[in-house]
Amino acid sequence: MTNYSKLPAILVLEDGTVYHGKAAGKIGTTTGEICYNTGTTGYQEIFTDPSYYGQIMVTTNAHIGNYGIDEDDTESEKIQIAGLVCKNYNINYSRQMADSSIQTYFEEQNLVGISDIDTRSLVRHIRDKGAMNAIISSENLDVEELKARLASVPSMEGLELSSVVSTKAPYFYGEESAPTRVAVLDLGIKKNILRNFDSRQVYAKVFPAKTTFAEMEAWNPDGYFISNGPGDPAAIDYAIETIKEIVDAEKPMFGICLGHQMLALANGIRTQKMHNGHRGINHPVKNIISNRCEITSQNHGFSVVAEDIEKSDKIEVTHVNLNDNSVEGIRVKGKKAFSVQYHPESSPGPHDSRYLFDDFIAMIKA
């Protein structure tokens, strides 16, 4: 294991801001869009969430690595973030069920990070300036060379990444004898979504991102699920067409996060890049239908355009964010199709919203 503690590292932002710290993880260089997560726990789930593919993650919690790494806590088969920025990087851990230290985990999966910087200052800077690209290096400390390399990194806006993180071949999850069959379109799905379906006696078949409606329908599912995932939703034209066909066929459909944005796009509602997105496990959302508040787990840098929904005769809002009034849930009028922007599977996060899985199963059986 690398004795990282004496090795310097540098973080350079797209606007020229520079932070100096210590190397964490593998010695090397990495680039991506920088963002921050306000969760106080669940760092391993965050690292392995495919929705974070291509992003450098800043953790606002001061201690990262303190409870080690447990393979059972992963949300996909590998680390998905492009890099990590944290304050205190803890190699020593105290959880008996942990398999390894965070340093060993990062070295095995080639993850480059930086620690020992003022993350509060960095988060305030990103919050005010908005989303931007960044570069971390523990092998090259020449700021001008890093700036030149950073200039060639593409913006997240316009990037189609779902086909990169999606499964390459269909697979099954759950018990074949389960009474409900759900076809899952994998745009970057988290394992805990599938666990929530399995616990509700759902047998799921997970399909690659570019699977057509006809191919999924041939399995004869009772309903369809559109998953979360990374990148710009407007760039995923193939999935927009698939969702249009699902809705037109009047099949029960549920979407989460990117799946929510795709349902909106399939019904003529635009999406937009947010100033710096919602990422954390403490976001308050109001369910307009039940008039109740939920504390939610969120991870998205794009949102649907509320003004388009106000003009639409197809879509109505079901949930709103109580911090900024952004749209958090929609449903298609006269159809069995709905979606939410946040993550009801909540891994990590509170379980306030898991009723949505029950609502979907009830809608299928109605």
C-alpha positions as CSV (number, residue, x, y, z in Angstrom):
1,M,0.0,0.0,0.0
2,T,1.4,3.4,-0.9
3,N,2.7,5.6,1.9
4,Y,0.6,8.5,0.5
5,S,0.8,10.7,3.6
6,K,4.0,12.5,2.5
7,L,3.1,12.9,-1.1
8,P,1.7,16.2,-2.4
9,A,-1.2,16.6,-4.7
10,I,-2.9,19.4,-6.5
11,L,-6.5,20.3,-7.5
12,V,-7.1,22.8,-10.3
13,L,-10.5,24.1,-11.2
14,E,-11.7,25.2,-14.7
15,D,-11.8,28.8,-13.5
16,G,-8.1,28.7,-12.5
17,T,-8.6,28.2,-8.8
18,V,-5.9,26.0,-7.2
19,Y,-5.9,23.9,-4.0
20,H,-2.8,22.1,-2.6
21,G,-3.2,19.0,-0.5
22,K,-2.0,15.4,-0.1
23,A,-2.4,12.4,-2.4
24,A,-5.1,9.9,-1.7
25,G,-5.6,6.6,-3.5
26,K,-3.6,5.9,-6.6
27,I,-0.8,8.2,-7.6
28,G,-1.8,9.7,-11.0
29,T,-4.0,12.3,-12.7
30,T,-7.8,12.4,-13.2
31,T,-10.3,14.8,-14.7
32,G,-14.1,15.3,-14.5
33,E,-16.9,17.7,-13.5
34,I,-16.5,18.6,-9.9
35,C,-19.5,18.3,-7.6
36,Y,-20.2,17.9,-3.9
37,N,-22.3,15.6,-1.7
38,T,-23.7,16.8,1.6
39,G,-24.3,13.3,3.1
40,T,-22.8,12.5,6.4
41,T,-22.5,8.8,5.6
42,G,-22.6,6.3,2.7
43,Y,-19.4,7.2,1.0
44,Q,-19.0,3.8,-0.5
45,E,-22.4,3.8,-2.0
46,I,-21.6,7.3,-3.5
47,F,-18.3,6.0,-5.0
48,T,-20.1,3.2,-6.8
49,D,-23.2,4.9,-7.9
50,P,-23.2,4.9,-11.8
51,S,-24.9,8.3,-11.8
52,Y,-21.6,9.8,-10.7
53,Y,-19.7,8.5,-13.7
54,G,-17.2,11.1,-14.9
55,Q,-17.5,13.3,-11.9
56,I,-15.0,14.3,-9.2
57,M,-16.7,14.1,-5.9
58,V,-16.1,16.5,-3.0
59,T,-17.4,15.1,0.3
60,T,-18.6,17.7,2.8
61,N,-18.4,15.2,5.7
62,A,-15.0,15.8,7.3
63,H,-14.0,12.1,7.7
64,I,-13.8,9.7,4.7
65,G,-12.7,6.1,5.1
66,N,-13.2,5.8,8.8
67,Y,-15.5,2.8,8.6
68,G,-13.6,1.0,5.8
69,I,-14.9,-0.7,2.7
70,D,-17.5,-3.6,2.7
71,E,-18.2,-5.2,-0.7
72,D,-21.9,-5.6,0.4
73,D,-22.3,-1.9,0.3
74,T,-21.5,-1.3,-3.3
75,E,-24.1,0.0,-5.7
76,S,-22.4,-1.4,-8.9
77,E,-19.5,-3.6,-9.8
78,K,-16.8,-0.9,-9.5
79,I,-16.0,2.7,-8.5
80,Q,-17.8,5.1,-10.8
81,I,-16.6,8.5,-9.6
82,A,-13.6,10.0,-11.5
83,G,-11.8,11.3,-8.4
84,L,-12.3,12.1,-4.7
85,V,-11.7,15.4,-2.8
86,C,-11.9,15.2,1.0
87,K,-10.7,16.8,4.2
88,N,-9.6,13.9,6.4
89,Y,-8.6,10.7,4.6
90,N,-8.7,7.9,7.1
91,I,-6.8,4.7,6.2
92,N,-7.4,3.1,9.6
93,Y,-11.0,1.9,10.1
94,S,-13.0,0.5,13.0
95,R,-15.8,-1.6,11.5
96,Q,-15.3,-5.3,12.0
97,M,-17.4,-6.2,8.9
98,A,-15.2,-4.1,6.6
99,D,-13.1,-6.0,4.0
100,S,-10.4,-3.4,3.5
101,S,-9.2,0.1,3.9
102,I,-10.2,2.9,1.6
103,Q,-6.6,3.2,0.4
104,T,-6.4,-0.4,-0.6
105,Y,-9.7,-0.1,-2.3
106,F,-8.7,2.9,-4.3
107,E,-5.4,1.5,-5.3
108,E,-7.1,-1.7,-6.5
109,Q,-9.5,0.3,-8.6
110,N,-7.2,3.0,-9.8
111,L,-9.0,5.9,-8.2
112,V,-7.0,9.2,-7.8
113,G,-7.9,11.6,-5.0
114,I,-6.7,14.5,-2.9
115,S,-7.1,15.1,0.8
116,D,-6.2,17.7,3.5
117,I,-7.7,20.7,1.7
118,D,-10.3,23.1,3.0
119,T,-13.4,21.5,1.6
120,R,-15.7,24.1,3.1
121,S,-14.0,26.8,1.1
122,L,-14.1,24.6,-2.0
123,V,-17.8,23.8,-1.6
124,R,-18.6,27.5,-1.1
125,H,-16.7,28.3,-4.3
126,I,-18.5,25.6,-6.3
127,R,-21.8,26.6,-4.8
128,D,-21.3,30.2,-5.9
129,K,-19.6,29.7,-9.3
130,G,-21.5,26.6,-10.4
131,A,-20.6,23.4,-12.1
132,M,-17.2,23.2,-13.7
133,N,-14.5,20.7,-14.7
134,A,-11.5,20.0,-12.6
135,I,-8.2,18.1,-12.5
136,I,-6.5,16.3,-9.7
137,S,-2.9,15.2,-9.9
138,S,-0.3,13.6,-7.5
139,E,2.2,13.0,-10.3
140,N,2.4,16.4,-12.0
141,L,2.4,19.5,-9.8
142,D,2.9,22.0,-12.7
143,V,-0.2,24.2,-12.6
144,E,0.1,25.5,-16.2
145,E,0.5,22.0,-17.6
146,L,-2.6,20.8,-15.7
147,K,-4.6,23.8,-16.9
148,A,-3.7,23.0,-20.5
149,R,-4.8,19.4,-20.0
150,L,-8.0,20.5,-18.3
151,A,-8.9,22.7,-21.2
152,S,-9.5,19.6,-23.4
153,V,-12.0,18.0,-21.0
154,P,-15.5,18.1,-22.5
155,S,-18.4,19.6,-20.6
156,M,-21.0,17.3,-19.0
157,E,-23.7,19.1,-21.0
158,G,-24.3,17.1,-24.2
159,L,-22.5,13.9,-23.0
160,E,-24.3,10.6,-23.5
161,L,-22.9,8.3,-20.8
162,S,-25.7,5.8,-20.0
163,S,-24.5,3.3,-22.7
164,V,-21.0,3.4,-21.1
165,V,-22.2,2.3,-17.6
166,S,-25.2,0.1,-18.6
167,T,-25.0,-3.7,-18.6
168,K,-23.8,-5.1,-21.8
169,A,-26.2,-8.1,-21.7
170,P,-29.6,-8.7,-20.1
171,Y,-29.6,-10.4,-16.7
172,F,-32.3,-11.4,-14.1
173,Y,-32.7,-10.3,-10.5
174,G,-35.1,-11.9,-8.0
175,E,-37.1,-15.1,-7.8
176,E,-38.4,-16.4,-11.1
177,S,-41.6,-17.6,-9.3
178,A,-42.4,-14.0,-8.1
179,P,-45.9,-12.9,-9.1
180,T,-44.8,-9.6,-10.8
181,R,-42.4,-9.2,-13.7
182,V,-40.7,-5.9,-14.4
183,A,-38.5,-5.0,-17.4
184,V,-35.8,-2.6,-16.2
185,L,-34.1,-0.3,-18.7
186,D,-30.6,0.1,-17.3
187,L,-29.3,3.6,-17.8
188,G,-26.9,3.2,-14.8
189,I,-28.9,1.4,-12.2
190,K,-28.1,1.1,-8.5
191,K,-28.2,-2.4,-7.0
192,N,-30.4,-1.2,-4.1
193,I,-33.2,-0.4,-6.6
194,L,-33.2,-4.0,-7.6
195,R,-33.1,-5.1,-4.0
196,N,-36.2,-3.0,-3.3
197,F,-38.0,-4.7,-6.2
198,D,-36.9,-8.2,-5.0
199,S,-38.2,-7.5,-1.5
200,R,-41.6,-6.7,-3.0
201,Q,-41.8,-10.1,-4.9
202,V,-40.8,-8.7,-8.2
203,Y,-38.8,-10.7,-10.8
204,A,-36.8,-8.2,-12.8
205,K,-35.0,-8.6,-16.2
206,V,-32.4,-5.8,-16.6
207,F,-31.8,-4.7,-20.2
208,P,-29.0,-2.7,-21.8
209,A,-29.6,1.0,-22.3
210,K,-30.2,0.8,-26.0
211,T,-32.8,-2.1,-25.9
212,T,-35.9,-1.3,-27.8
213,F,-39.5,-1.5,-26.5
214,A,-40.2,-4.4,-28.7
215,E,-37.3,-6.4,-27.4
216,M,-38.4,-5.8,-23.8
217,E,-42.0,-6.4,-24.5
218,A,-41.1,-9.8,-26.0
219,W,-40.4,-10.9,-22.4
220,N,-44.0,-10.1,-21.5
221,P,-43.4,-8.0,-18.4
222,D,-46.2,-6.6,-16.2
223,G,-44.5,-3.2,-16.0
224,Y,-41.4,-1.1,-17.0
225,F,-38.8,0.7,-14.9
226,I,-36.4,3.4,-16.2
227,S,-33.3,3.7,-14.0
228,N,-31.1,6.5,-12.8
229,G,-27.8,7.2,-14.7
230,P,-25.1,9.7,-15.7
231,G,-24.8,12.4,-18.3
232,D,-27.1,14.8,-20.1
233,P,-30.6,13.3,-20.5
234,A,-31.2,15.3,-23.7
235,A,-28.4,13.4,-25.3
236,I,-30.0,9.9,-24.8
237,D,-32.3,10.1,-27.9
238,Y,-32.6,6.3,-28.1
239,A,-34.2,6.0,-24.7
240,I,-36.5,8.9,-25.3
241,E,-38.0,7.0,-28.2
242,T,-38.3,3.8,-26.2
243,I,-40.1,5.5,-23.4
244,K,-42.5,7.2,-25.9
245,E,-43.4,3.7,-27.1
246,I,-43.9,2.4,-23.5
247,V,-46.3,5.2,-22.7
248,D,-48.1,5.1,-26.0
249,A,-48.7,1.4,-25.4
250,E,-50.3,2.3,-22.0
251,K,-47.9,0.1,-20.0
252,P,-47.3,0.8,-16.3
253,M,-44.0,2.7,-16.0
254,F,-41.9,4.1,-13.2
255,G,-38.8,6.2,-13.5
256,I,-36.1,7.4,-11.0
257,C,-33.7,10.3,-11.5
258,L,-32.5,10.1,-15.1
259,G,-35.6,8.0,-15.7
260,H,-37.7,10.9,-14.5
261,Q,-35.9,13.3,-16.9
262,M,-36.4,10.8,-19.7
263,L,-40.1,10.5,-19.1
264,A,-40.4,14.3,-19.2
265,L,-38.4,14.5,-22.5
266,A,-40.6,11.8,-24.0
267,N,-43.6,14.1,-23.4
268,G,-42.1,17.3,-24.8
269,I,-40.7,18.7,-21.5
270,R,-37.2,20.0,-21.8
271,T,-34.3,19.4,-19.3
272,Q,-31.7,21.9,-18.2
273,K,-28.2,21.9,-16.6
274,M,-28.5,23.1,-13.0
275,H,-26.1,25.6,-11.4
276,N,-24.6,22.9,-9.2
277,G,-27.3,20.2,-8.8
278,H,-28.7,18.3,-5.8
279,R,-26.5,15.7,-4.1
280,G,-27.0,14.5,-0.6
281,I,-29.3,12.6,1.7
282,N,-31.1,15.5,3.4
283,H,-33.3,17.2,0.7
284,P,-36.9,18.0,1.7
285,V,-39.5,17.2,-0.9
286,K,-43.3,17.8,-0.7
287,N,-45.7,15.2,-2.1
288,I,-48.4,17.4,-3.5
289,I,-50.9,14.5,-3.7
290,S,-50.6,13.5,-0.1
291,N,-49.6,16.9,1.2
292,R,-46.7,15.3,3.2
293,C,-43.0,16.1,3.3
294,E,-40.2,13.5,2.7
295,I,-36.5,13.8,3.4
296,T,-34.9,12.4,0.3
297,S,-31.6,11.1,-1.1
298,Q,-30.6,13.0,-4.3
299,N,-28.0,12.9,-7.0
300,H,-28.5,14.9,-10.2
301,G,-27.0,17.8,-12.1
302,F,-29.9,18.3,-14.5
303,S,-33.6,19.0,-13.9
304,V,-36.8,19.3,-15.9
305,V,-38.1,22.7,-16.9
306,A,-41.0,23.7,-14.7
307,E,-42.3,26.3,-17.2
308,D,-42.8,23.6,-19.9
309,I,-44.9,21.5,-17.5
310,E,-47.1,24.5,-16.8
311,K,-47.9,24.7,-20.5
312,S,-48.3,21.0,-21.0
313,D,-51.6,19.1,-21.2
314,K,-49.9,15.8,-20.8
315,I,-47.8,16.1,-17.6
316,E,-48.7,17.2,-14.1
317,V,-46.3,17.8,-11.1
318,T,-46.6,15.4,-8.1
319,H,-43.6,16.5,-6.0
320,V,-41.7,19.7,-5.5
321,N,-38.3,20.5,-3.8
322,L,-38.9,22.6,-0.7
323,N,-35.4,24.2,-1.0
324,D,-35.7,25.7,-4.5
325,N,-39.2,24.7,-5.7
326,S,-37.7,22.6,-8.6
327,V,-39.8,19.7,-10.0
328,E,-39.2,16.4,-8.1
329,G,-42.0,14.2,-9.4
330,I,-44.4,14.0,-12.4
331,R,-47.1,11.8,-13.8
332,V,-48.6,11.4,-17.3
333,K,-52.2,12.3,-17.3
334,G,-54.5,9.4,-18.2
335,K,-51.6,7.0,-18.3
336,K,-50.0,4.6,-15.8
337,A,-46.6,6.4,-15.9
338,F,-44.9,8.4,-13.2
339,S,-41.4,9.3,-12.0
340,V,-39.4,11.1,-9.3
341,Q,-36.2,13.1,-9.5
342,Y,-34.8,11.8,-6.2
343,H,-33.8,8.3,-5.1
344,P,-36.6,6.4,-3.1
345,E,-34.3,3.4,-2.7
346,S,-32.3,5.7,-0.5
347,S,-28.9,4.0,-0.3
348,P,-27.7,5.9,1.6
349,G,-30.4,8.0,3.1
350,P,-33.8,8.0,4.9
351,H,-36.5,5.6,3.8
352,D,-39.3,8.1,3.7
353,S,-39.9,7.6,0.0
354,R,-39.8,3.8,-0.4
355,Y,-43.6,3.8,-0.6
356,L,-43.2,4.7,-4.3
357,F,-42.1,1.1,-5.1
358,D,-45.3,-0.1,-3.4
359,D,-47.3,2.5,-5.5
360,F,-45.8,1.1,-8.7
361,I,-46.6,-2.5,-7.8
362,A,-50.2,-1.4,-6.9
363,M,-50.5,0.4,-10.2
364,I,-49.4,-2.7,-12.1
365,K,-52.0,-4.9,-10.3
366,A,-54.8,-2.3,-10.6
